[in-house]
Amino acid sequence: MTTAQLITPTTPGGAAFASAFTTEAALRDLDLGPALKADMRTNTAGTVHVLSVHNTTDEIQEFQPEVLLPQTDGPLLFLGGGSTTEERDGRLVARLAPHGFVQLGRIHDSPQEHA
């Protein structure tokens, strides 16, 4: 059995992700089903991404953050909220407590199209 752990490393203050929260940044709602409300913020250069996910239920919910964020060599960073994670079948699975929330981010050097 895999032990759950917090996603690390943490970015102190998240200052590197501030450009994803400007008025010019793109905000896209993501469909993760009825239990999770999610959105992706991307800066105008297309290099800074912030994934926000809320569990809207009274039960634990899981999702795969790596599928939602653009693939890059950069690490997946914990920006706020609370989540536990585990690797299952080679994929990272995040688990949110009832009514829980998490923000995760990723930065890469050149703009990429996210499929």
Beta strands, then each sheet from edge to edge (+ up, - down):
strand 1: 26-31
strand 2: 36-42
strand 3: 48-55
strand 4: 61-63
strand 5: 77-81
strand 6: 84-88
strand 7: 91-96
strand 8: 101-107
sheet 1: 1+ 2- 3+ 8- 5+
sheet 2: 4+ 7- 6+
end
